[in-house]
Amino acid sequence: MRILLVANYIPDGQQSMQCFAGMIEKGLVASGQDVRVLRPPVVARRLPVCGLLGKWLGYIDKLVLFPHQLRRAASWADIVHICDHSNAFYIQHLDQCRHLVTCHDLFAIRSARGEIAHQRTRWTGRRLQSMILNGLAAAKHIVCVSDATRHDLIKLLPLAKVKTHTVYNGLNYPYGPMEPHESEARLLRLGVDPNVPFLLHVGGNQWYKNRLGVLEIFALLSSRARMGELRLVMVGKPWTSAMRRAARERNIDARVHELRSVDNEDLRALYSRASLLLFPSLNEGFGWPIIEAQACGCPVVTSNRPPMTEVGGDAAVYIDPDDPQAAAQRIGDVLKSTTNCREPGFRNAARFSAAYAVSAYLDVYRRICGHQEY
């Protein structure tokens, strides 16, 4: 089968989406498929500018230069897979080509529609999200990465119910427990003391990642008896000024370690040594860190709402992310004994193999190309 994967524009820096496309490509090639990956070219964005002007030059690459290249490449393919719904507006350039869109989450669209009160979207952002939603409406086939995302999509586009189903993400890296001597060496290079217990959080600065909530929970937890040694390691984007202020005000800034640009092997080391992953997201499209941690034998404490409950299964401990006091109490209880968390976590993470995801997508491709109904 000839499969064209439409991946994201590299200067946008969407690492998780690049990893997703890479996982699908690698698996399809291994299964014997003829695969090509196409991304918008970096042409206008090469000019030595930055800031808002650089962003607009990126739009030239994505919206002006790329469509012609896409139409030409699509004529070769049996099916075109748009790997990220944020590129769904390219549907209009596919004519009658068989196609599929993977929808990861609808937060930006919902924000642009005014559904998330504390998140304001500028006019240009609202226009872009409208284009994306129109693309999803025009798509013939959509795969969502969780039932929660599919539910959100159907709320926005009721007619999408008949053309969507769920394929859970697979691990996009072979995470697994790291040998103690190697993980210790890596943590030391990162400036993390491997002999001091720590909680781990992995995530960006999007509002739904609830990083201020992570700091609040840790502050309450660390004030409890016998928690004086406990540290918090936060992996992701640079802290915001609000996060720095919150850490100072709660007098925990000396006990929180900020890490940026951590590679997969260093992240595997952190998962392998952490007391637990604290992942109290308010919303997610899927929640990769949950299964990454479980695959490394790291206990997971996450939010008691989908899709975290879908992904964590019966192997995670669930808290209310809007109740930091109760969350801290529950985590304190969990930390007394985490030995029974490893095996259930391994079993749960095994549900989300890359091989499973690629096999499921191949099945969808065959159905589409065979004109079969879902």
N, C-alpha and C positions, 0 to 999 in steps of 0.2 A: 504494500500500500504506500502511495506517495503522500506524505503528510507535511504540510507547511505549518510550522509553529511561529506565531507572531509574538515576539517578546518585547520587553519594554526598552525604552530609550535610555541608554546607559547614563547620560549626565543627570537624569532624574534621581539616581542613587537609590532606587528601590531594591535593596539587596535581596529581600525575601522573595520578590517576584522574579528576580534573575535566577535565584536558587530553584524556584519552582519550575521555571522553563528548562533549566539545566537538568533537573531530575527527570522530567518527562522526556527530554531529548535522549538522555543516556539510556533510559529504559527502553524506549522505542527502538533505538539503534541495536541494542542487545537482543531484542526480539526479532530482528531481521527486517525491520521496516526501512523504507527509503525516506529519510528525514532531512528537511532543511529548516534552519532557523533564520528568521528575518526580523531585523530591528530597524527603526528609523535611523537614517544615516546622520552622523554628526558632521554637518557641513557649515551651516550658518553659525552654529554655536562655537565654532573654532575661533571666531573673531575675539580679540583680546578685550572682552567686556565682562562685566559681572553684574550681580544684582538683578533688578527688574528688567533691564535691557537684555541680559543674558537669557532670562526666562522667555521673553518674547522671541528671541532668535531661535530658542528651542521649539517654539510653536511653528516657526517656519519649516524647520526640519521635519516635524511630526505631521503637520497639517497641510503643507504645501508640497514639499519634496517627496515625502514617503508614499502618498497614494498611488502615484504612477508606478513606482517600483513594486508596490503590493499587487496591483492589478496584473502586472506582467508575471510575477511569481505565482500568483493564485491560479493562473491558467495551466500551470504544470501539475498542480496538486489534485489528488482525489478528494482531499478534505483539508480545510484551513482551520486551525485551532488557534483562536485568540486567547492567549494564556492568562490575560488579566482583563477583567471587565472594564477597567479604566480606559482600555483601547476599543471599547465596543463601537465607538463612532466609525471605525473602519468598515463596519458591516456594509455601509452604503457603497463601498468600492469593490465589493466582492461579486456583484451582479448575481448570477444564479449558482455560484460555487457552493458546494456543500460546506457547511461551517459549524463551528461549535465555539461557545464562549465559556470560560471558567469565571464564575462570580465568587469573589473572595469575601467581600463585605459591602454593605450599603451605607456606611457611616457618612461618607462625604456627600453622597446624594441626599441623604436624610437631613444633613446639616444645611445644605443649600436650599432645601425646601422649607426650612424653618422648624423642623421637627425636634431639633436639639437646641433648647433655649439658650444655653450658655455658650454656644458655638456660632459665631457670626461668619458668614461667607460673603466675600466681596462680589461685585457684579460680574467680574470676569470668571470667578470661580463658579458662580451660579449658572453662567452660560455654559461653561465646560461640563458641569455635572448634568445639565439638561441634555446636552449632546450625548453624554454617556447613557443616560436613561433612555433616550430615544433609540440609541443603538441596541440596548438590551431589548427594548420593545420590538425592534425589527428582527432580532436574531431568531433563527429557526430552532436552535437547540442551545440550552444553557445547562451547565453543570455547576452546582453549588458545593462548596467545600464543607458544609455542615447543614444539618436540618434547620438550625437557627437562622443561617443566612438565607436558606430557601424560603423560610417563613417570612423574613423581611422582604424578600423579592416579591413574593406573591401579594403581600400587603400593598406594595407600590404598583405592581402590575398583575392584577388578578388573572388575566388571561395567560400569564406565564406558567400557571399551574400545570397545563397540559404539555408543556415543552421543557420542563426542568426535572432533574432529580439530583440526588446527592452522591458525590464520590469524595470520601474523606481524603485529605492530604496524606501523602506518605512522607516519611523522614527523608529530608533532602541531603543528609550526611549520615555515614555509618556510626552514629553515636553508640557508645557502650562504655562499660566501666574501664577506667584507666588504672594501670598498675600504680600502687602507692608511691614508688620511688620516682616515677615519671611525673605524676600529678603534683607531688611535693616540689619537684624542681621547677615545674611550670608556675606554680603559685608563688614561689619565691621570686621568680623573674617578674611577676605581675605586682609584686609588693604586698602580697597577701600572706599572712602568717598561717601555714598549714596546720599548726598545732593549736590554733585558737578556733573554737566553733563559730560558724557563721551561717546566716541565712543568705540566700541568693535570690535576687530578682533580675529578670532579663526582659527588656522592653524599651520602646522608644518613649518620646514625650507626648504622644497623642493623648488627648484628654481621657480616653477610655482605658488607658494603661494604668491609671490611678496611682501614679508614682508618689504623689503627696500622701495618698492613703497608705502606701507602703511605709513611708517614713513615720506616719502617725502610729500605725500598728507596732512598728519596731520600737518607737519611743515608749509606748505603753508596756510592751513586753520587757524591754530592758530595765524598766524601773522595778520589776518584780524581784523577789528574793531569788537568789541563786542564778540570776541571769547577768551578773556583772561582767562576765567574760565575753558574752555573746557579741558578735559583730554582724554587720550587714554589708554585703557586697552587691552593688547595683551596676549591671552591665547594660550599656546602650548608648543613647545620645548624651551629649554633655548636659549637665544639670541646668535647669532654668534658674533664674534669680529667685523665684518663689520657692523652689526646692532648697536652695542654699539658705534662704531666710528661715524656712521651716526647720531645717536641721539645727541651725544656731539657736533658735528660740526654744527648741526642745532639748538643747544641750546634748545632742548626739552626733554632732559633726565630726568629732574625733573618733567615733566608733563606726562610721560609715565610709566605705571605700568605693570610690567612683572609678569605673573602668570603661574606656571607650575603645572601639575598633578591635574587639577581641576576636581572634580567629577561631575556627571550629575546634581545633585541638586544645587550645587554651580553655574554650568554653566547656569542652568535654572534661577537662581537668577540674574545673570549678564545679560542674555537676557531680563529679565523682567524689568530691571532698565536702560538699556543702551538707549541713545538717538537714536542710530541706529547701525546696524552692517555694518562695512566697509569691503567688501570682493572683492577686486580688483584683483582676480586671473588672471594670464595669460592663464592658462589652468586648466581644472579639468576633472575628469572622471564623476563626478556627482555634488558634492558641497553640502554635508549634512548641513553645518551651515546655508545655506539660509533658508531651511524649518524649521530647529530647531528654528531659530530666529523668523520667521513668526508665528510659532505655539505658541510662547510666547508673541506675540503682538509687537515684535520689528521690526521697519522699516528696510529695507534692501537696501543698495546701493552696487551694484555689477557690474561686467564687462559686456559690451555690446557685448558679444560673447557667442556662445554655449559652454558647456551646461548650463551656468548660465542663459541665456535667456529662455532655456527650463524649467528649474527648477523654476526660479523666476516668470515666467509668466508675467501677467500684474500687479502684485502686488509689483514688485521691481522697484527701480530707477536705471537706467543704465548709466555707465560712461565708457570712454575710459581709460583703465589702463595704457596706454602709454602716456597719456597727464595729468600729475598730476595737472597742473595749472587749466585746465578746470574742472577736477574732484573736486578740492577744491572749485571752484566757484559754481558748481552744488550742492555739499553737503551743502555749506553755505545757498543756497536757500532752500534746503529741511529742514534744521534745523529750519527755521522760522516757519514751521507748519508741524508737523508729525501726527496730529490727524486723518487725513483721510487715513493713511497707515495701521491701525490695522485691520479693517474688511476685506479688500481685502487680507491681509496677512493670516488671519485665513482661509479664503476660499481656498486660493491657497495651503496652507500647508495640508489641508484636502485631497487633491488629492494624497498625498503620505503616506497614512496610512500603518502600518505594515500588516493589514488585506488585503488591496489591493494587496500588494506585494506577500504575501503568497498565496492568491487565484490565482494570475497570474502564479506563479510557479507551483502550483498544476495542473493548466490547461496545462502547458507545459509538466509536467510529464505524464499526462494522454495521451496526444498526442503522446509522444515518446513511451510509453508502448503499445499504441494501433496501432503503426506503421502508424499514420496519418501524412500527410504532413502539413507543416506550411501554 
